[in-house]
Amino acid sequence: MQSRICKLPPPINKQRTQNNTNMDKISVEDILNSEYFSRFDYPEHALAASKVWGLTLEEASEMDENRTEFGAEYSHPTISGEFLVIEDSNIDEAFEAYERQIITEVIEPKLNAADNGTGDLMAAFDTESYMRDMKFENGYGVMSSWDNNDHEEYINDTLYHVFRNN
C-alpha cells in the first residue's frame, strides 16, 4: 500500500507576521505628498482625475495640468482624453457659467437666426428656467462632452466632480 504524504505549509514566522500587521497603511496624504503628485498645483484634483482615468501612479505623474476658472484640466501625452475636475464647492458656479456659455454660443445664435435677427425669441427665452431644467433633467453631467457623466470622487472627505471631455 502506498502511503500518502501531505505537505504541510512552512511554520509561521511570528516576527514576520507581527511586522506585517504593524506596517502603516498608505494614506491618501502619502500619495498626494509622493513624488508622483508633488509637481501638481492641485494634487487632489489630479488624484481624482487619475482615479477616474484608471491611471497608475507613474502614468498619473505624467499628466499635464492646466488651471481653469473653477478647477483644473488634465491631459496625458500618450493617453487620449482630457478631464475637467471641479471641487464640489465650485460646481454650481461652474455649471451656471457652462450653461451661460451654451446659451451665448449655441442657443442665442439659433434663436436670432430663426427670428431674422430681431432678438424677439431671445428676449422671450427664460434663461433661469432653462438652467434649472437642465440641471434637474441632466445634472452636472452635461459638462462632459465625452459621456455626459459626472464621475464623483472623494479625496480627503472632499467631493470632486470629474468630467471627461474629448
Backbone as CSV, one residue per row, in Angstrom:
resi,resn,N_x,N_y,N_z,CA_x,CA_y,CA_z,C_x,C_y,C_z
1,MET,0.840,-1.166,0.000,0.000,0.000,0.000,0.889,1.233,0.000
2,GLN,0.514,2.136,-0.825,1.315,3.353,-0.964,0.813,4.393,0.036
3,SER,1.726,4.980,0.782,1.315,5.988,1.756,1.256,7.364,1.097
4,ARG,0.351,8.131,1.578,0.210,9.497,1.065,0.855,10.443,2.058
5,ILE,1.695,11.264,1.526,2.376,12.229,2.382,1.797,13.603,2.079
6,CYS,1.359,14.224,3.101,0.829,15.593,2.957,1.950,16.573,3.202
7,LYS,2.019,17.537,2.336,2.985,18.596,2.576,2.311,19.670,3.410
8,LEU,2.899,19.949,4.524,2.376,20.997,5.384,3.023,22.327,5.019
9,PRO,2.298,23.410,5.202,2.908,24.708,4.927,4.035,24.970,5.919
10,PRO,4.976,25.796,5.540,6.074,26.089,6.468,5.533,26.750,7.728
11,PRO,6.258,26.611,8.826,5.793,27.215,10.074,5.693,28.738,9.929
12,ILE,4.763,29.275,10.642,4.545,30.725,10.583,5.682,31.431,11.297
13,ASN,6.235,32.395,10.638,7.279,33.216,11.224,6.585,34.318,12.003
14,LYS,6.552,34.162,13.328,5.820,35.119,14.157,6.361,36.529,14.013
15,GLN,7.667,36.674,13.858,8.252,38.007,13.716,7.753,38.662,12.426
16,ARG,7.755,37.894,11.327,7.301,38.430,10.044,5.828,38.835,10.132
17,THR,5.020,38.017,10.765,3.596,38.308,10.899,3.388,39.574,11.724
18,GLN,4.116,39.705,12.802,3.982,40.907,13.630,4.390,42.149,12.856
19,ASN,5.456,42.067,12.089,5.899,43.225,11.317,4.858,43.620,10.277
20,ASN,4.250,42.651,9.626,3.246,42.967,8.609,2.011,43.603,9.214
21,THR,1.602,43.160,10.388,0.408,43.743,10.992,0.691,45.117,11.568
22,ASN,1.938,45.417,11.839,2.289,46.721,12.382,2.635,47.741,11.301
23,MET,2.664,47.310,10.053,3.005,48.237,8.975,1.900,49.277,8.825
24,ASP,2.307,50.483,8.562,1.319,51.533,8.313,0.735,51.346,6.934
25,LYS,-0.545,51.660,6.817,-1.192,51.627,5.511,-0.832,52.908,4.776
26,ILE,-0.807,52.819,3.463,-0.541,54.017,2.662,-1.796,54.866,2.677
27,SER,-1.651,56.099,3.019,-2.797,57.003,3.090,-2.872,57.868,1.840
28,VAL,-3.993,58.521,1.675,-4.156,59.471,0.570,-3.108,60.575,0.697
29,GLU,-2.838,60.995,1.905,-1.821,62.036,2.118,-0.450,61.563,1.651
30,ASP,-0.137,60.291,1.898,1.133,59.738,1.419,1.215,59.821,-0.099
31,ILE,0.112,59.492,-0.768,0.082,59.542,-2.232,0.209,60.981,-2.710
32,LEU,-0.571,61.883,-2.101,-0.549,63.285,-2.539,0.812,63.934,-2.319
33,ASN,1.514,63.510,-1.301,2.831,64.076,-0.998,3.976,63.305,-1.653
34,SER,3.636,62.282,-2.425,4.663,61.465,-3.063,5.250,62.177,-4.274
35,GLU,6.314,61.604,-4.794,6.956,62.146,-5.992,5.993,62.174,-7.174
36,TYR,4.982,61.325,-7.147,4.056,61.234,-8.275,3.131,62.444,-8.376
37,PHE,2.806,63.057,-7.254,1.851,64.164,-7.256,2.441,65.486,-6.770
38,SER,3.690,65.483,-6.390,4.297,66.693,-5.817,4.413,67.842,-6.812
39,ARG,4.435,67.559,-8.110,4.602,68.621,-9.098,3.295,69.331,-9.462
40,PHE,2.164,68.779,-9.038,0.876,69.379,-9.368,0.537,70.514,-8.414
41,ASP,-0.035,71.583,-8.966,-0.516,72.677,-8.120,-1.763,72.263,-7.353
42,TYR,-2.528,71.330,-7.925,-3.771,70.855,-7.323,-3.737,69.323,-7.249
43,PRO,-2.950,68.787,-6.314,-2.764,67.335,-6.277,-4.048,66.552,-6.026
44,GLU,-4.990,67.105,-5.249,-6.242,66.399,-5.014,-7.044,66.279,-6.307
45,HIS,-7.076,67.360,-7.092,-7.758,67.329,-8.383,-7.092,66.281,-9.291
46,ALA,-5.758,66.280,-9.296,-5.008,65.343,-10.137,-5.289,63.903,-9.729
47,LEU,-5.365,63.642,-8.435,-5.643,62.287,-7.961,-7.056,61.867,-8.368
48,ALA,-8.026,62.773,-8.269,-9.398,62.454,-8.684,-9.438,62.100,-10.173
49,ALA,-8.756,62.895,-11.006,-8.717,62.618,-12.453,-8.052,61.274,-12.725
50,SER,-6.947,61.004,-12.049,-6.218,59.753,-12.310,-7.024,58.537,-11.869
51,LYS,-7.826,58.669,-10.821,-8.669,57.560,-10.378,-9.746,57.253,-11.412
52,VAL,-10.408,58.286,-11.925,-11.452,58.072,-12.933,-10.842,57.516,-14.208
53,TRP,-9.671,58.008,-14.566,-8.975,57.574,-15.779,-8.429,56.157,-15.642
54,GLY,-8.226,55.722,-14.393,-7.672,54.398,-14.150,-6.169,54.343,-14.353
55,LEU,-5.472,55.433,-14.038,-4.033,55.515,-14.266,-3.242,54.914,-13.120
56,THR,-2.074,54.408,-13.439,-1.122,54.008,-12.408,-0.501,55.284,-11.843
57,LEU,0.227,55.159,-10.748,0.896,56.337,-10.187,1.900,56.915,-11.174
58,GLU,2.613,56.048,-11.869,3.591,56.511,-12.857,2.910,57.277,-13.988
59,GLU,1.799,56.740,-14.492,1.063,57.422,-15.562,0.492,58.746,-15.061
60,ALA,-0.018,58.741,-13.838,-0.583,59.971,-13.272,0.477,61.070,-13.183
61,SER,1.691,60.688,-12.857,2.753,61.697,-12.712,3.096,62.368,-14.038
62,GLU,2.685,61.765,-15.152,2.971,62.316,-16.478,1.850,63.217,-17.001
63,MET,0.775,63.362,-16.236,-0.338,64.202,-16.696,0.095,65.665,-16.774
64,ASP,-0.543,66.381,-17.679,-0.376,67.834,-17.762,-1.544,68.474,-17.049
65,GLU,-1.262,69.537,-16.307,-2.287,70.213,-15.514,-2.447,71.643,-16.009
66,ASN,-3.686,72.033,-16.254,-3.989,73.413,-16.628,-5.099,73.935,-15.733
67,ARG,-4.820,75.044,-15.081,-5.804,75.658,-14.187,-6.945,76.235,-15.008
68,THR,-8.171,76.068,-14.526,-9.340,76.682,-15.142,-9.955,77.630,-14.123
69,GLU,-10.978,78.312,-14.538,-11.626,79.267,-13.629,-12.181,78.579,-12.377
70,PHE,-12.665,77.350,-12.533,-13.332,76.680,-11.418,-12.643,75.411,-10.940
71,GLY,-11.563,75.007,-11.562,-10.886,73.774,-11.181,-9.611,73.600,-11.980
72,ALA,-9.416,72.407,-12.514,-8.223,72.116,-13.309,-8.560,71.074,-14.363
73,GLU,-7.853,71.154,-15.489,-7.986,70.177,-16.564,-6.717,69.350,-16.624
74,TYR,-6.887,68.075,-16.934,-5.754,67.153,-17.012,-5.776,66.420,-18.336
75,SER,-4.608,66.335,-18.940,-4.429,65.546,-20.158,-3.168,64.722,-19.968
76,HIS,-2.974,63.779,-20.863,-1.816,62.895,-20.773,-1.159,62.848,-22.149
77,PRO,0.162,62.882,-22.216,0.831,62.922,-23.522,0.641,61.682,-24.384
78,THR,0.340,60.540,-23.790,0.213,59.315,-24.590,-1.152,58.636,-24.472
79,ILE,-2.039,59.171,-23.659,-3.361,58.572,-23.473,-4.401,59.594,-23.908
80,SER,-5.329,59.176,-24.769,-6.305,60.140,-25.273,-7.301,60.529,-24.186
81,GLY,-7.844,61.710,-24.349,-8.848,62.206,-23.420,-8.342,63.379,-22.616
82,GLU,-9.279,64.015,-21.990,-8.985,65.156,-21.126,-10.038,65.164,-20.031
83,PHE,-9.629,65.494,-18.816,-10.552,65.513,-17.696,-10.575,66.893,-17.043
84,LEU,-11.784,67.370,-16.806,-12.008,68.596,-16.059,-12.413,68.179,-14.655
85,VAL,-11.748,68.725,-13.649,-12.025,68.371,-12.258,-12.420,69.632,-11.508
86,ILE,-13.580,69.564,-10.855,-14.108,70.718,-10.125,-14.483,70.265,-8.719
87,GLU,-14.012,71.015,-7.737,-14.362,70.734,-6.356,-15.840,71.038,-6.146
88,ASP,-16.489,70.266,-5.296,-17.933,70.408,-5.091,-18.339,71.828,-4.691
89,SER,-17.508,72.519,-3.940,-17.844,73.884,-3.503,-17.929,74.859,-4.673
90,ASN,-17.384,74.504,-5.830,-17.410,75.375,-7.015,-18.351,74.881,-8.117
91,ILE,-19.002,73.743,-7.909,-19.716,73.108,-9.015,-20.933,73.910,-9.485
92,ASP,-21.688,74.495,-8.593,-22.877,75.253,-9.021,-22.481,76.466,-9.857
93,GLU,-21.465,77.174,-9.431,-20.983,78.335,-10.188,-20.416,77.909,-11.546
94,ALA,-19.701,76.792,-11.572,-19.147,76.286,-12.833,-20.266,75.851,-13.779
95,PHE,-21.285,75.194,-13.238,-22.416,74.762,-14.053,-23.124,75.969,-14.665
96,GLU,-23.352,76.988,-13.869,-24.011,78.194,-14.372,-23.187,78.848,-15.477
97,ALA,-21.890,78.953,-15.281,-21.024,79.545,-16.304,-21.042,78.701,-17.577
98,TYR,-21.032,77.381,-17.425,-21.062,76.478,-18.572,-22.366,76.669,-19.356
99,GLU,-23.478,76.676,-18.662,-24.772,76.822,-19.337,-24.924,78.209,-19.976
100,ARG,-24.409,79.239,-19.325,-24.466,80.583,-19.932,-23.635,80.624,-21.220
101,GLN,-22.532,79.901,-21.244,-21.719,79.827,-22.456,-22.490,79.099,-23.566
102,ILE,-23.191,78.037,-23.218,-24.008,77.306,-24.197,-25.103,78.226,-24.749
103,ILE,-25.721,78.993,-23.879,-26.766,79.925,-24.318,-26.183,80.939,-25.290
104,THR,-25.042,81.520,-24.938,-24.421,82.556,-25.771,-23.924,82.015,-27.106
105,GLU,-23.284,80.852,-27.073,-22.641,80.317,-28.275,-23.547,79.453,-29.149
106,VAL,-24.590,78.853,-28.573,-25.412,77.916,-29.337,-26.868,78.387,-29.465
107,ILE,-27.496,78.617,-28.332,-28.939,78.907,-28.345,-29.243,80.277,-28.924
108,GLU,-28.563,81.302,-28.453,-28.843,82.660,-28.926,-28.660,82.811,-30.439
109,PRO,-27.568,82.317,-31.028,-27.450,82.429,-32.491,-28.572,81.707,-33.247
110,LYS,-28.996,80.555,-32.730,-30.084,79.822,-33.402,-31.400,80.572,-33.287
111,LEU,-31.672,81.128,-32.109,-32.914,81.895,-31.946,-32.893,83.162,-32.801
112,ASN,-31.738,83.824,-32.850,-31.629,85.038,-33.674,-31.772,84.714,-35.162
113,ALA,-31.251,83.578,-35.578,-31.403,83.181,-36.982,-32.861,82.853,-37.288
114,ALA,-33.547,82.251,-36.309,-34.946,81.871,-36.515,-35.875,83.073,-36.607
115,ASP,-35.530,84.169,-35.911,-36.405,85.355,-35.985,-35.791,86.479,-36.817
116,ASN,-34.879,86.094,-37.708,-34.226,87.042,-38.627,-33.520,88.186,-37.909
117,GLY,-32.962,87.881,-36.750,-32.145,88.853,-36.042,-32.896,89.918,-35.274
118,THR,-34.181,89.758,-35.086,-34.931,90.778,-34.337,-34.649,90.692,-32.841
119,GLY,-34.271,89.506,-32.366,-33.999,89.335,-30.942,-35.233,89.041,-30.120
120,ASP,-36.384,88.948,-30.797,-37.630,88.701,-30.071,-37.637,87.339,-29.373
121,LEU,-37.164,86.318,-30.067,-37.151,84.980,-29.467,-36.193,84.913,-28.282
122,MET,-35.037,85.534,-28.421,-34.070,85.519,-27.318,-34.612,86.309,-26.136
123,ALA,-35.319,87.386,-26.402,-35.911,88.175,-25.319,-36.960,87.355,-24.560
124,ALA,-37.627,86.447,-25.265,-38.647,85.620,-24.630,-38.051,84.381,-23.955
125,PHE,-36.801,84.096,-24.247,-36.136,82.917,-23.696,-35.927,83.104,-22.201
126,ASP,-36.368,82.152,-21.391,-36.235,82.219,-19.938,-34.967,81.469,-19.522
127,THR,-33.895,82.223,-19.385,-32.586,81.645,-19.065,-32.593,80.880,-17.754
128,GLU,-33.193,81.452,-16.733,-33.186,80.809,-15.412,-33.956,79.494,-15.430
129,SER,-35.101,79.464,-16.108,-35.874,78.211,-16.206,-35.100,77.162,-16.989
130,TYR,-34.467,77.598,-18.066,-33.669,76.679,-18.881,-32.561,76.054,-18.035
131,MET,-31.837,76.876,-17.294,-30.718,76.366,-16.492,-31.220,75.443,-15.382
132,ARG,-32.313,75.799,-14.757,-32.887,74.959,-13.707,-33.322,73.610,-14.294
133,ASP,-33.975,73.648,-15.467,-34.421,72.411,-16.118,-33.245,71.538,-16.545
134,MET,-32.201,72.141,-17.079,-31.022,71.377,-17.491,-30.394,70.664,-16.298
135,LYS,-30.298,71.365,-15.195,-29.697,70.774,-14.005,-30.574,69.656,-13.459
136,PHE,-31.893,69.875,-13.444,-32.806,68.878,-12.922,-32.838,67.628,-13.802
137,GLU,-32.896,67.813,-15.112,-33.034,66.689,-16.040,-31.725,65.946,-16.297
138,ASN,-30.619,66.677,-16.339,-29.349,66.074,-16.749,-28.263,66.121,-15.686
139,GLY,-28.461,66.889,-14.648,-27.438,67.037,-13.626,-26.190,67.716,-14.190
140,TYR,-25.112,67.580,-13.481,-23.868,68.216,-13.900,-23.201,67.493,-15.066
141,GLY,-23.685,66.301,-15.388,-23.087,65.501,-16.448,-23.051,66.180,-17.802
142,VAL,-23.917,67.179,-18.009,-23.903,67.889,-19.293,-22.571,68.598,-19.517
143,MET,-21.780,68.754,-18.476,-20.483,69.412,-18.602,-19.426,68.486,-19.203
144,SER,-19.801,67.231,-19.465,-18.894,66.269,-20.085,-19.290,66.097,-21.540
145,SER,-18.408,66.493,-22.440,-18.707,66.321,-23.866,-18.430,64.887,-24.325
146,TRP,-17.813,64.074,-23.487,-17.459,62.704,-23.866,-18.598,61.730,-23.596
147,ASP,-19.050,61.658,-22.345,-20.028,60.638,-21.987,-21.192,61.161,-21.143
148,ASN,-21.250,62.468,-20.943,-22.312,63.092,-20.140,-22.388,62.533,-18.724
149,ASN,-21.258,62.092,-18.202,-21.219,61.556,-16.840,-20.495,62.507,-15.903
150,ASP,-21.025,62.591,-14.716,-20.384,63.310,-13.620,-19.802,62.243,-12.715
151,HIS,-18.500,61.986,-12.876,-17.818,61.000,-12.039,-17.464,61.682,-10.731
152,GLU,-17.932,61.140,-9.633,-17.676,61.740,-8.327,-16.594,60.952,-7.604
153,GLU,-15.610,61.679,-7.107,-14.514,61.078,-6.348,-14.325,61.863,-5.056
154,TYR,-14.215,61.138,-3.959,-13.914,61.766,-2.675,-12.425,61.627,-2.403
155,ILE,-11.774,62.750,-2.154,-10.376,62.777,-1.769,-10.301,63.556,-0.457
156,ASN,-9.844,62.913,0.592,-9.770,63.547,1.920,-11.100,64.185,2.315
157,ASP,-12.169,63.440,2.165,-13.525,63.868,2.537,-14.052,65.048,1.739
158,THR,-13.414,65.393,0.640,-13.897,66.457,-0.242,-14.365,65.812,-1.545
159,LEU,-15.540,66.214,-1.993,-16.101,65.678,-3.224,-15.573,66.452,-4.422
160,TYR,-15.091,65.707,-5.418,-14.626,66.276,-6.679,-15.482,65.717,-7.801
161,HIS,-15.886,66.592,-8.728,-16.640,66.191,-9.908,-15.645,66.109,-11.051
162,VAL,-15.632,64.971,-11.745,-14.670,64.739,-12.818,-15.448,64.506,-14.108
163,PHE,-15.140,65.327,-15.131,-15.838,65.254,-16.402,-14.831,64.947,-17.508
164,ARG,-15.109,63.904,-18.288,-14.235,63.594,-19.402,-14.700,64.384,-20.622
165,ASN,-13.765,65.016,-21.279,-14.034,65.757,-22.497,-13.053,65.297,-23.556
166,ASN,-13.534,65.110,-24.754,-12.837,64.573,-25.942,-12.071,63.317,-25.660
